[in-house]
């Protein structure tokens, strides 16, 4: 996508995005705190919706492209877009929760994977590597770097740890629309794509499988699982490119 399609945010717009990001991050934290054996994914989704609405915002995902819930809750081999329902979480599950909040004309978007009770060593390593791969990518979320430098760093770190990066789904710009230019891949060679400029806001979101990187979308047209049934994890924040270090917009604040 060309640079002309990428929106650079004004100071006022950045302030609005900080507010949306704070509510989104707080909703993620609330959801994560509820992950426990016996809790249903529907209960977590209901709490997320109530929390976001209680702060005068709207859940970004509810109705987006027809999605029927406020949070994507993806368990074990579900990579993304898991639809909440009556499923009860059990000890040893790993639970990826992706949330968005829309307020003041802008979206926040973030995700994380949480262990349910005591999980296997491999599952815990997968969660940690996925989150750390985000931070490895962040080293290149700077003015003058190119978009693909982020994804290259993510892929190198993930693969060095014996896991694989999902390629069918990618990060994206975020702002007045939930998905904007540019596309932010988690893989590929460095040195490609638009140069990063102050005022760009992007959602960086590594999706990492313990096995192969291939995925398939189930019959509901949403739920996306690892093709080989391996565990999978997801970590995401909305970030602002500045003239120095990148700023994470999806932080809980005080």
C-alpha positions as CSV (number, residue, x, y, z in Angstrom):
1,X,0.0,0.0,0.0
2,X,1.3,3.4,-0.9
3,X,2.2,6.1,1.7
4,X,-0.6,8.3,0.4
5,X,-3.1,5.9,2.0
6,X,-1.5,6.0,5.4
7,X,-3.0,8.4,7.8
8,X,-0.7,10.5,10.0
9,X,-2.5,11.5,13.2
10,X,-2.6,15.0,14.6
11,X,-1.9,15.7,18.2
12,X,-5.7,15.9,18.9
13,X,-6.2,12.6,17.2
14,X,-3.4,11.0,19.1
15,X,-5.0,12.1,22.4
16,X,-8.2,10.5,21.3
17,X,-6.4,7.3,20.4
18,X,-4.7,7.3,23.8
19,X,-8.1,7.3,25.4
20,X,-9.4,4.5,23.2
21,X,-6.2,2.6,23.8
22,X,-6.5,2.9,27.6
23,X,-10.0,1.6,27.7
24,X,-9.0,-1.3,25.3
25,X,-6.0,-2.2,27.5
26,X,-8.1,-2.2,30.7
27,X,-10.7,-4.4,29.0
28,X,-7.9,-6.9,28.0
29,X,-6.6,-6.8,31.6
30,X,-10.1,-7.5,33.0
31,X,-10.6,-10.4,30.6
32,X,-7.3,-11.9,31.5
33,X,-8.0,-11.7,35.2
34,X,-11.2,-13.8,34.6
35,X,-9.3,-16.7,32.9
36,X,-9.8,-19.6,35.3
37,X,-11.1,-23.2,35.2
38,X,-14.9,-23.3,35.0
39,X,-15.4,-19.8,33.5
40,X,-17.1,-19.7,30.2
41,X,-15.9,-17.7,27.2
42,X,-19.3,-16.1,27.1
43,X,-18.9,-14.8,30.7
44,X,-15.6,-13.1,29.7
45,X,-17.1,-11.6,26.6
46,X,-20.1,-10.2,28.6
47,X,-17.8,-8.6,31.1
48,X,-15.7,-7.0,28.3
49,X,-18.7,-5.6,26.7
50,X,-20.1,-4.1,29.9
51,X,-16.7,-2.6,30.8
52,X,-16.2,-0.9,27.4
53,X,-19.7,0.4,27.4
54,X,-19.5,1.6,31.0
55,X,-16.6,3.9,29.8
56,X,-18.7,5.5,27.1
57,X,-17.1,3.4,24.3
58,X,-18.3,0.8,21.9
59,X,-16.8,-2.7,21.4
60,X,-14.9,-2.4,18.1
61,X,-15.5,-6.0,17.2
62,X,-19.2,-6.3,17.9
63,X,-20.9,-6.6,14.5
64,X,-17.6,-5.9,12.7
65,X,-18.0,-7.8,9.4
66,X,-20.8,-9.6,11.2
67,X,-18.8,-10.8,14.2
68,X,-21.3,-11.7,16.9
69,X,-19.3,-10.8,20.1
70,X,-17.3,-8.0,21.7
71,X,-14.1,-10.1,22.2
72,X,-12.4,-12.7,20.2
73,X,-11.6,-15.6,22.6
74,X,-9.4,-18.3,21.1
75,X,-8.5,-21.4,23.1
76,X,-5.5,-23.7,22.6
77,X,-5.3,-24.4,18.8
78,X,-7.6,-21.5,17.9
79,X,-5.3,-18.8,16.5
80,X,-7.7,-15.9,16.3
81,X,-11.4,-14.9,15.9
82,X,-12.7,-17.5,18.4
83,X,-16.4,-16.8,19.0
84,X,-17.3,-16.7,22.7
85,X,-20.0,-19.2,23.9
86,X,-20.8,-21.9,26.5
87,X,-17.3,-23.5,26.4
88,X,-15.9,-23.7,30.0
89,X,-12.2,-23.1,30.3
90,X,-10.2,-25.9,31.9
91,X,-6.9,-26.3,33.7
92,X,-4.1,-26.3,31.2
93,X,-5.9,-24.3,28.5
94,X,-4.2,-21.2,27.0
95,X,-6.6,-18.5,26.1
96,X,-6.0,-15.7,23.6
97,X,-8.2,-12.6,24.1
98,X,-8.4,-9.9,21.5
99,X,-10.4,-6.7,22.2
100,X,-11.0,-3.3,20.7
101,X,-12.8,-0.2,21.9
102,X,-14.1,2.7,19.8
103,X,-14.5,6.1,21.4
104,X,-14.1,9.7,20.2
105,X,-13.9,8.6,16.6
106,X,-10.9,6.2,17.1
107,X,-10.2,2.6,17.9
108,X,-7.8,0.8,20.2
109,X,-6.9,-2.8,19.5
110,X,-4.9,-5.2,21.6
111,X,-4.6,-8.9,22.5
112,X,-2.7,-11.3,24.8
113,X,-2.7,-15.0,25.6
114,X,-3.3,-16.1,29.2
115,X,-2.7,-19.4,31.0
116,X,-5.7,-21.1,32.6
117,X,-4.4,-22.5,35.9
118,X,-1.2,-24.5,35.6
119,X,-0.2,-25.1,31.9
120,X,2.6,-27.1,30.3
121,X,6.1,-25.8,30.0
122,X,5.8,-25.7,26.2
123,X,2.6,-23.6,26.5
124,X,4.2,-21.2,28.9
125,X,7.2,-20.9,26.6
126,X,4.9,-20.2,23.6
127,X,3.1,-17.4,25.5
128,X,6.4,-15.8,26.5
129,X,8.0,-16.1,23.1
130,X,5.0,-14.6,21.4
131,X,4.9,-11.6,23.7
132,X,8.7,-11.1,23.5
133,X,8.5,-11.3,19.7
134,X,6.3,-8.2,19.8
135,X,9.0,-6.4,21.8
136,X,11.7,-7.6,19.3
137,X,9.6,-6.0,16.6
138,X,9.2,-2.8,18.6
139,X,13.0,-2.2,18.3
140,X,12.3,-1.3,14.6
141,X,9.0,0.7,15.1
142,X,11.0,3.9,14.7
143,X,11.1,6.8,12.3
144,X,13.1,5.9,9.2
145,X,12.7,2.1,9.6
146,X,10.5,0.3,7.1
147,X,7.3,-1.6,8.0
148,X,8.8,-4.9,7.1
149,X,11.7,-4.4,9.5
150,X,9.2,-5.1,12.4
151,X,7.9,-8.3,10.9
152,X,11.4,-9.5,10.1
153,X,12.5,-9.1,13.7
154,X,9.4,-10.9,14.9
155,X,9.9,-13.9,12.6
156,X,13.6,-14.2,13.4
157,X,13.0,-14.3,17.1
158,X,10.0,-16.7,16.9
159,X,11.8,-19.2,14.6
160,X,15.0,-19.0,16.7
161,X,12.8,-20.4,19.6
162,X,11.5,-23.3,17.5
163,X,8.0,-21.9,16.8
164,X,6.4,-20.5,13.6
165,X,4.7,-17.3,12.6
166,X,1.2,-17.3,11.1
167,X,1.3,-15.8,7.6
168,X,-2.4,-15.7,6.6
169,X,-3.2,-12.9,9.0
170,X,-1.2,-9.8,9.7
171,X,-1.1,-6.6,11.8
172,X,-2.4,-3.3,10.4
173,X,-2.8,0.4,10.7
174,X,-5.3,1.5,13.3
175,X,-7.2,4.7,13.8
176,X,-10.6,6.1,12.7
177,X,-11.0,2.6,11.1
178,X,-10.2,-0.6,12.9
179,X,-8.1,-1.7,10.0
180,X,-6.1,0.9,8.0
181,X,-3.0,1.0,5.9
182,X,-0.3,-0.2,6.1
183,X,-0.4,-4.0,6.4
184,X,2.1,-5.0,9.1
185,X,3.3,-8.6,8.5
186,X,5.0,-10.7,11.1
187,X,7.4,-12.3,8.6
188,X,9.5,-11.6,5.5
189,X,12.7,-9.8,4.6
190,X,13.6,-6.5,6.1
191,X,13.9,-3.3,4.1
192,X,10.5,-3.3,2.4
193,X,7.2,-1.4,2.6
194,X,6.6,2.2,3.6
195,X,9.0,4.1,5.8
196,X,7.7,4.7,9.3
197,X,6.9,8.3,10.1
198,X,5.9,10.2,13.3
199,X,2.1,10.2,13.6
200,X,1.6,6.7,12.1
201,X,-0.4,4.4,14.3
202,X,-0.2,0.7,13.8
203,X,-1.3,-2.5,15.5
204,X,1.5,-5.0,15.7
205,X,0.3,-8.5,16.5
206,X,2.4,-11.6,16.3
207,X,0.4,-14.8,16.0
208,X,2.6,-17.8,16.8
209,X,2.1,-21.6,16.4
210,X,4.0,-24.2,18.3
211,X,3.9,-26.4,15.1
212,X,3.7,-25.4,11.5
213,X,2.5,-21.9,10.4
214,X,-0.4,-23.0,8.3
215,X,-4.0,-22.3,9.5
216,X,-7.5,-23.0,8.4
217,X,-10.8,-21.1,8.9
218,X,-13.7,-23.3,10.2
219,X,-17.2,-23.5,8.8
220,X,-18.4,-20.5,10.9
221,X,-16.2,-18.3,8.7
222,X,-14.4,-16.9,11.8
223,X,-12.7,-19.4,14.0
224,X,-9.2,-19.9,12.7
225,X,-7.2,-22.9,13.9
226,X,-3.6,-24.2,13.4
227,X,-3.8,-26.7,10.6
228,X,-1.8,-29.3,12.6
229,X,-3.7,-28.8,15.8
230,X,-0.7,-27.3,17.7
231,X,-1.1,-24.7,20.4
232,X,-1.0,-21.1,19.3
233,X,-0.6,-17.7,21.0
234,X,-1.3,-14.0,20.1
235,X,0.0,-10.7,21.4
236,X,-0.9,-7.3,20.2
237,X,-0.7,-3.6,21.0
238,X,-1.7,-0.4,19.2
239,X,1.4,1.8,18.9
240,X,2.3,5.3,17.8
241,X,5.4,6.1,15.8
242,X,7.2,9.2,17.2
243,X,10.5,10.9,16.5
244,X,12.0,8.7,19.3
245,X,10.9,5.5,20.9
246,X,7.5,4.1,19.9
247,X,4.6,4.8,22.3
248,X,2.3,1.9,23.3
249,X,-1.3,3.3,23.1
250,X,-2.9,0.3,24.6
251,X,-1.7,0.7,28.2
252,X,-4.0,0.6,31.3
253,X,-2.7,4.0,32.7
254,X,-3.0,4.8,36.3
